[in-house]
Amino acid sequence: MKNNKPVFTTTDQTVVPLFSKVFYFKVLKDLDLKRILKIAQKQKLGDAGLQGPQDVDNMSLASLNKSVLRRKEFKFLKTRILEEFNFFKNEVLRFNDIKFVITTSWLAKSLPGQSSNYHNHQNCYYSGILYFQVDDTTGKISFESWNNHRYHLVPSNFNIYNSSEYTFTPRDGLLILFPSEVAHKILKNESSSDRWSLAFNVNPTGKIGPKEGDSFINLNILS
């Protein structure tokens, strides 16, 4: 789809991050994080990700249940996350007439010394992470661009326009929304405490695309 509305004039000296990946960060101060942790600690966990030769030696854990937000005790959390996602998709992305649903959701736990591999999420549009027991040393999150650049150029100073990797330090209550194709990993937990978060994937549902086009679909997804 085209948007021919100009965002600047040719006489302006303006940097425009055209076709960039859109991330959303928000600290949800209204959540009861202790309540979330108490529920999370009752769930069964296993190694996160697929096992292979490129795995880190001490892999982080993930809940065996990949639909934890469907659990009755997490209904309040699902409602709050969807409320924030809907604000993002309506006010930022302007997908006001498109409904989105959470398709999969799981808990992530990193014990001291644990980390994860770079990975992304298939069969989904946006992904999200909510942190509810972290600090500056329990493990940052790193995002990496898998775009195929023609040259390996090293800038004199890194910024959001020239970096292929960016790292953030999570905090309690922080919600991050990002396009599902973006690769990311948990860095090593350098603390003596457990690191807890909840991850989820979101997809559009219903009538998608122009009805007169050959790509129109009516997608029904169970939430």
N, C-alpha and C positions, 0 to 999 in steps of 0.2 A: 504494500500500500504506500502511496506517496503522500508527503506532507510538503506542499509548496510554500507554506507560510515562512517568510524569512525570519531568522532569529538574530540576524545582524546585517549591517550594510557592508558593501565592499570597501568603504572608507574606514571601517573600524579595525582596530588591531585586537582581535579576539581569538582566543583558543576555544575550539568547539570539540568536545569529546564525542564526535559523531559515531553512531553504531557501537557505543561502548556497552559493557556489561553493567547492568543496573543492580547495585546492592542497596539494601535497606537495613539500618541499624536503629534499634530503639530499646531502651532499658524499661522494662515493664515493672514499675515500682509498686503496682497494686497487687502483685502476686504474692501468695503465701508460699515462699520457697521451702520452708521447713515441712509444710504439708506435702509438697511435691516430692521432696527427698524421702519422706517416710513411706510414701506409696511406692516410690522407685526401688527402695531397698528390699521390698518384698518380691520383686520380679526375678525370674530365672535368667541368668546371663550365660553367654558363651563367647568364644573368640569372634571378634568383628572381622568382616570381610572374608574373601575366599583365600584358601591356603595355597601358596605357591612359592617358588624359589626366590621371588623378589620381596617376600614378606619381611617386615622388621622382626627382630628376634623376640621381642616381648610385646605381643599385640594387645591393643586395647580390647575391652569387652563390649558386647552389645546384647540387648535383651533378645531372647529367643522369639518372643512375640513381636512381630513387625506391624502390629496394629494396636499399640498400647493406648492410643487416644480414643479407641472405641470402647475401652473399659469404662464402666459406670463411674468409678471413683475418679476418673480423669475427665469427666464431662465438662467440668468448670474450666479446665485448662484448654481443652479443644475449643470451647466457645470463645475464650479470650484470644487464642492464637488466630482463629478465623476472623475475629473482629479486627485485629491488627493487620492481617493480610488483606482483608477487604478494603481497609483504608488505603493501603499501599497500592493495590491494583486499581482502585477508583481514582485516587487523588494524584498518583504519580504516573502510573502506566496508562490511565484513562481507559481501562477495560470495564467501564461501568455496566455494560449490558451483558457481560459474560460471567457466568457463575463458575466458581472454582471449588473443588473439594479436596480434602486431605485423603490421599490414597494409601500411603504407608507411614508408619511412625514407630520409632523405637528409642529405647534408652541407651545411652553410651556412658561407659564408666572406664576411666583410666586409673589403674593402681599406680603407686610410685614406681617410676622406671618405665612405664608403658607408653606406647605411641602407636601411630597407625601409618599405613601407606597412603600415597596419593591415590585418589579415586574420584570418580564422579558418579552421577546417578542417571540411569537410563529410564526411558518410558515415563518421564515426568517433565513438567515445565519449570517449576520453581522448587527450591528446597529451602529448608529453614533449620536453624539450631537455636534452642533456648538453653541458657546456662543457669544452673541452680545450685551448684557447689564448686566454685573455682576461686583461684586467686592468681597473683602475678607469676607464681612458680609451678602451678599444676599442669601447665601445658598450653602453649599458644595454639592458634589455628593459622595455618598457612594456605593461601590460595595461589594457584599457579596457572598461567595461560599455556594452553597446549596448541596455540595457533602456530602455524608453520611460517616463521619469519625468514626472509631471504638471506639476511646476514646476521651474524652474532656481533652486535655492536655494544660496546660497554660505555655508558654515559659517565660524565664526570660527577654527576649527582643524580641519584635515583629519585623519581617521583611517580605519580600515578599515570603519567603519560608514557613513560619509557620503561617501566618495570614489567618483568614477566612473572614476578613472584612478589606477593605482599603478605605480611604477617600481622596479625592482630592479637592483642592480649584480651581475652574475654573477662567479663565481670559478672557477678551474680545478677540475674534478672535480664541480662542482655539477650535480645532476639536479633538474629541475623537472617535476612532473606536474600537469596542469590540464585541466579540461573542455574539449573540443575547440571548443565554441561560443564560448569567450571570445576576444575580439579582442586581438591583440598585434602589436607591431612592434619591430624593432631600431632603436635610436636611433643617431645618427651616430657613426661611429668617429673619435674625436678624436685618436687616437694615430698613430704612424708604423709600427705593426705590424699584421699581419693578425689578424683575429678568426675563430676556428674553433669550430664547434659541430656537434652531430648532432641532428637532429629526427626524431620518429617519431610514428605514430598507432597506437592500440590499439582493438580491437573485441572484444565478446563473441562467443563461438561455441558451437555446440551447442544444447541444448534451453533456450529462454528463455521465461520466463513460466509462469503456472499452467496445467497441462495442460487443466483444465476451462474455461479462459477463451477468449474469441474472439480474443485477441491472441497466443496461443501460437505460437511458430515454432521450427523446427529449422534453425538457421543454420550452414552449413558454410563456413568461410573458409580459404583456403590461406594458410599462414604461411611 
